[in-house]
Amino acid sequence: PHTGSYLADLALELKNGRCDFSNPVEQRICDVLVPLAKLIVAELGPTATEQLTNDFLATWNPQQRIGNCPVSVIAGDHVNFGIPFLGYYTPSDGLVGLDSAQAKEALDLDGHLIPAPDIPDLRDAGVYNVVHGSSLRLIDKKNLLNQPQISEQVAENTMLTGAEPCNQPSSAVARAGSDRGADAGSSASTGDAQQLRAPLYRMVAADRNGRLPKPGAEDFVVSKDGVSVRCGYSKLRPIPVLGDRRLRVHHPRKCRDGLRARKNEGEGVPRAMLLRSNPRRHVLVRVEGEQARIRIRGKAARTFKVQFHNGKKWRQLELGGRGRAALPGTAGDSLKLRIRAKGKARGALADTANLTLQR
């Protein structure tokens, strides 16, 4: 809710839980939404609800420290009150109006301007026919957190970001954001080139006793639902993988011990796998127009292969001298690449990196 939630605004204006507005439009909206407003206050509490209001965000937005970091906005529009030209309120995901979700300026019901936040690299990641979250399942079961197409969009936009710090002053990135105007979906970059870095990972399965190697700083554990992962005596908190609760991610953070996976119930081998980054090797991809140069940096690789996804299956990307390649045409505005590199030792496992390039 970049400029606020109309439902949070409404919740703080209720008088003893009832609507009392002089503006007839506000009164009609309030009469319909008062049960949802009460639900939001009950779930979030008064402090969090206040911090979602337009009044609070109007003072916070000018001080935010997002800087030139890329921000992808995703909105839901399942709820529509039928009031035109008031995008702060409708359509919405039941909690946040479309203009607020997309960080656009808008008008309130009294005709006052609601300014947009200053985010130089703003990217439109789509509008979906969903509600905000599971608390609004009485309206619709589809929400921003349980739809695969939204999860895929989040993953792709996350991978578009390079390794350089982005919240520092950068005239080149800020200029790219301001010059783009309505083309908010394109990637901010210096000049016409994108340069991305991705760590190379290998997969190490837990043994029959659930033991996994000592993790590095960029390593993660993936487990099936029903499996817990421990570092010493501490249980690692699981995170569902992009809304899919069948798989979970565990971040070991500063674990200095070996890891152990255990089934929560019953006997058998706990299904868990360590995604181990190779600290001696990573991938750099530099894209200019429809040409790319793909390099393995760090410890030399004996061989590496690059594949691209054509929308249906993975195909080999032909590489020329010094890792240069012509990027193939694909449907949509992104291109998925998978890079597999093998070390010099015979029988060495392949390390894999995945990137998504914005076209």
C-alpha positions in Angstrom: 0.0 0.0 0.0 2.5 2.6 -1.2 0.1 5.6 -0.5 -2.1 3.9 2.0 -5.0 1.5 2.4 -8.5 3.0 2.2 -9.7 0.3 4.5 -7.2 1.3 7.2 -8.2 5.0 6.7 -11.8 3.9 7.2 -11.1 1.8 10.3 -9.6 4.7 12.1 -12.6 7.0 11.3 -15.2 4.7 12.7 -17.1 6.1 15.6 -17.8 3.3 18.2 -17.6 0.9 15.3 -20.1 2.8 13.1 -19.9 5.0 10.1 -20.4 8.7 10.6 -19.4 10.6 7.5 -20.8 13.9 6.1 -19.7 12.9 2.6 -22.5 10.7 1.2 -20.1 8.7 -1.0 -17.8 7.9 2.0 -20.9 7.0 4.1 -22.1 4.5 1.4 -18.6 2.9 1.1 -18.3 2.7 4.8 -21.6 1.0 5.3 -20.5 -1.8 2.9 -17.0 -2.2 4.2 -17.3 -1.7 8.0 -17.2 -5.5 8.7 -13.8 -5.7 6.7 -12.5 -2.7 8.5 -13.2 -4.3 11.9 -11.5 -7.5 10.7 -8.4 -5.6 9.7 -8.1 -3.9 13.1 -8.7 -7.2 14.9 -6.0 -8.9 12.9 -3.3 -6.2 12.8 -4.0 -4.2 15.9 -4.4 -0.4 16.1 -0.7 0.5 15.6 -0.2 -1.5 12.4 -3.5 -0.3 11.1 -2.5 3.3 11.6 0.7 2.8 9.7 -1.2 1.6 6.7 -3.2 4.8 6.5 -2.7 7.5 3.9 -1.9 10.1 6.6 0.9 8.0 8.0 2.4 7.1 4.6 2.2 10.7 3.4 4.8 11.6 6.0 6.8 8.3 5.6 7.1 8.3 1.8 9.3 11.4 1.6 11.7 9.9 4.1 11.9 6.3 2.7 15.3 5.0 1.9 14.5 2.8 -1.1 16.6 5.1 -3.3 17.2 3.7 -6.7 16.5 0.1 -5.7 14.1 -1.6 -8.2 10.6 -1.9 -6.8 8.1 -4.2 -8.5 4.5 -3.4 -7.9 1.8 -6.1 -8.0 -1.9 -5.4 -7.5 -5.2 -7.2 -7.1 -8.5 -5.9 -8.6 -11.1 -8.5 -7.6 -13.2 -6.0 -5.6 -14.8 -3.2 -7.6 -17.2 -0.7 -6.0 -18.2 0.8 -9.4 -17.0 4.3 -8.6 -15.0 5.6 -11.6 -11.8 7.8 -11.4 -11.1 7.0 -7.8 -8.3 4.5 -8.1 -7.2 4.9 -4.5 -10.4 3.1 -3.5 -11.5 1.0 -6.5 -10.8 -1.5 -8.0 -8.9 -3.1 -5.2 -7.7 -6.3 -3.7 -10.2 -5.7 -0.8 -7.6 -3.9 1.3 -5.4 -1.8 -1.1 -6.7 0.2 -4.1 -5.2 -0.1 -7.5 -3.4 3.3 -7.5 -1.9 2.8 -4.1 -0.7 -0.8 -5.0 0.9 0.6 -8.2 2.4 3.6 -6.4 0.5 6.1 -8.5 -0.8 9.5 -7.5 -4.6 9.7 -6.9 -7.5 11.7 -5.5 -9.3 11.2 -2.3 -13.0 11.4 -1.9 -12.8 15.2 -1.2 -10.8 15.8 -4.4 -7.4 16.3 -2.6 -4.3 15.0 -4.3 -2.6 11.9 -2.9 1.0 12.1 -4.2 2.9 9.1 -5.5 6.1 8.1 -3.7 9.4 9.0 -5.4 10.7 5.6 -6.6 13.0 6.0 -9.6 13.1 2.4 -10.7 9.4 1.4 -10.5 8.4 -1.8 -12.4 4.8 -2.9 -13.1 4.6 -6.6 -12.3 0.9 -7.0 -13.2 -2.7 -6.7 -12.0 -4.4 -9.9 -11.0 -8.0 -10.9 -10.3 -7.3 -11.7 -6.6 -7.9 -10.4 -3.1 -5.1 -9.3 -0.8 -4.6 -12.3 1.5 -6.3 -15.3 3.2 -8.0 -13.0 5.7 -10.3 -11.9 2.8 -11.2 -15.5 1.8 -14.9 -14.7 2.5 -14.7 -12.6 -0.7 -12.5 -15.0 -2.8 -10.1 -17.8 -2.2 -7.6 -16.5 -4.8 -5.2 -14.0 -3.2 -1.8 -12.4 -3.9 0.1 -15.1 -2.0 -1.3 -18.3 -3.4 -1.3 -17.9 -7.2 1.5 -19.6 -9.2 1.6 -16.9 -11.9 2.2 -14.2 -9.3 4.9 -16.3 -7.6 6.7 -16.8 -10.9 6.5 -13.0 -11.6 8.0 -12.3 -8.1 10.8 -14.8 -8.8 11.6 -13.4 -12.2 11.7 -9.8 -11.0 13.9 -10.7 -8.1 16.4 -12.4 -10.3 16.6 -9.3 -12.6 18.5 -7.4 -9.9 22.3 -7.4 -10.0 24.7 -7.8 -7.1 25.6 -4.1 -6.9 24.1 -2.1 -3.9 21.2 -0.1 -5.2 20.2 2.2 -2.4 23.2 4.5 -2.9 23.0 7.7 -5.0 23.4 6.7 -8.7 22.7 9.3 -11.4 22.8 6.6 -14.1 20.1 4.4 -12.5 18.0 7.4 -11.4 18.2 8.8 -14.9 17.1 5.5 -16.4 14.1 5.5 -14.1 13.0 9.0 -14.8 13.6 8.8 -18.6 11.4 5.7 -18.9 8.2 7.5 -18.2 5.3 5.1 -18.8 7.6 2.2 -19.7 7.9 1.1 -16.1 8.4 -2.6 -16.9 11.8 -2.2 -18.5 15.0 -2.9 -16.6 17.0 0.1 -15.3 20.7 -0.2 -16.3 23.7 1.9 -17.1 23.4 2.8 -20.8 21.8 0.0 -22.8 23.5 -2.9 -21.1 22.4 -5.2 -18.3 25.0 -6.9 -16.2 23.9 -9.7 -13.8 25.7 -11.9 -11.4 24.4 -15.2 -10.2 26.0 -17.7 -7.8 26.6 -21.3 -9.0 24.8 -23.9 -6.9 25.1 -27.6 -6.6 22.5 -29.9 -4.9 23.6 -32.1 -2.0 21.0 -34.6 -0.7 20.7 -35.5 3.0 22.0 -39.0 3.8 19.8 -41.7 5.2 20.3 -40.2 8.7 19.3 -36.7 7.5 22.9 -35.3 7.8 23.8 -32.4 5.5 27.2 -30.6 5.2 28.1 -27.4 7.0 26.4 -24.5 5.1 28.1 -21.5 3.6 26.8 -17.9 3.8 24.7 -18.1 0.6 23.5 -21.7 1.1 19.9 -22.8 1.5 18.1 -26.0 2.5 15.0 -27.2 0.6 12.8 -29.8 2.3 9.5 -31.5 1.8 6.6 -30.5 4.0 6.7 -32.6 7.2 10.5 -32.4 7.5 12.3 -30.2 10.0 15.9 -29.0 9.7 18.2 -28.2 12.7 21.5 -26.5 13.2 22.8 -28.1 16.4 19.9 -27.9 18.8 18.2 -25.0 17.0 15.4 -25.6 14.6 15.5 -23.5 11.4 12.3 -21.7 10.6 10.8 -22.9 7.3 9.5 -20.6 4.6 7.0 -21.9 1.9 8.5 -21.8 -1.6 6.7 -19.1 -3.4 3.3 -20.0 -2.0 3.7 -23.8 -2.6 3.6 -25.4 0.9 4.8 -28.8 -0.4 8.3 -27.5 -0.4 10.0 -25.3 2.1 13.2 -23.2 2.3 15.4 -23.0 5.3 18.2 -20.3 5.6 21.0 -21.6 7.9 22.3 -18.0 8.3 25.3 -18.2 10.6 25.1 -21.9 11.4 28.6 -23.2 12.3 27.6 -26.8 12.7 26.5 -29.5 10.3 22.8 -29.6 9.5 20.4 -32.4 10.3 17.0 -33.1 8.7 14.3 -35.1 10.5 10.9 -36.3 9.7 8.3 -34.8 12.0 6.3 -38.0 12.1 7.1 -41.6 11.3 10.2 -43.4 10.1 12.1 -43.2 6.8 14.6 -41.0 5.1 13.9 -37.3 5.6 13.7 -35.6 2.1 16.0 -32.5 2.3 18.6 -31.0 0.0 21.3 -28.4 0.5 21.6 -25.8 -2.3 25.3 -25.2 -1.9 26.8 -22.1 -3.6 30.3 -22.4 -4.9 32.3 -19.6 -3.3 35.1 -20.0 -5.9 32.9 -19.6 -9.0 30.0 -17.5 -10.2 28.4 -16.4 -13.4 28.5 -12.9 -15.0 26.1 -12.1 -17.9 26.4 -8.9 -19.8 23.6 -8.1 -22.2 23.7 -5.4 -24.9 20.8 -5.4 -27.2 20.3 -9.0 -28.4 23.9 -10.0 -27.8 25.2 -11.5 -24.5 28.6 -12.4 -23.1 28.5 -15.2 -20.5 31.5 -15.8 -18.3 32.4 -18.0 -15.4 34.4 -16.0 -12.8 36.6 -17.4 -10.1 38.0 -21.0 -10.2 38.2 -22.1 -13.8 35.6 -24.4 -15.2 36.5 -27.3 -17.5 33.3 -26.9 -19.4 30.1 -24.9 -19.2 26.9 -25.0 -21.2 24.0 -22.5 -21.5 20.4 -23.4 -22.1 17.4 -21.1 -22.7 13.7 -21.8 -22.1 11.5 -21.3 -25.2 8.3 -21.3 -23.2 7.9 -25.1 -23.5 11.3 -26.7 -22.9 15.0 -26.0 -22.4 17.1 -25.8 -25.5 20.9 -25.4 -26.0 22.2 -21.8 -26.6 25.1 -21.8 -29.0 28.2 -20.0 -27.6 30.9 -18.4 -29.7 34.3 -17.2 -28.7 34.8 -15.8 -25.3 31.3 -16.9 -24.2 29.4 -14.7 -26.7 25.9 -15.6 -27.9 23.0 -14.2 -29.9 19.9 -14.3 -27.7 17.0 -16.2 -29.2 13.6 -14.7 -29.8 11.0 -15.9 -27.2 7.4 -15.1 -26.4 6.9 -12.6 -23.6 9.3 -9.9 -22.2 11.8 -12.2 -20.4 14.3 -14.9 -21.2 15.3 -17.6 -18.8 18.8 -18.9 -18.9 20.3 -22.0 -17.1 24.1 -22.2 -16.9 25.8 -25.5 -15.9 29.6 -25.5 -15.2 31.9 -28.5 -14.4 35.1 -28.3 -12.6 38.4 -29.7 -13.8 38.4 -32.8 -11.6 37.0 -35.9 -13.3 33.6 -36.9 -12.0 33.0 -33.4 -10.5 29.4 -32.5 -10.1 28.0 -29.7 -12.3 27.2 -26.4 -10.7 24.1 -24.6 -11.9 23.0 -20.9 -12.1 19.6 -19.6 -13.2 18.9 -16.1 -14.5 16.0 -14.3 -16.0 16.8 -11.5 -18.4 14.3 -8.7 -19.1 14.0 -8.0 -22.9 
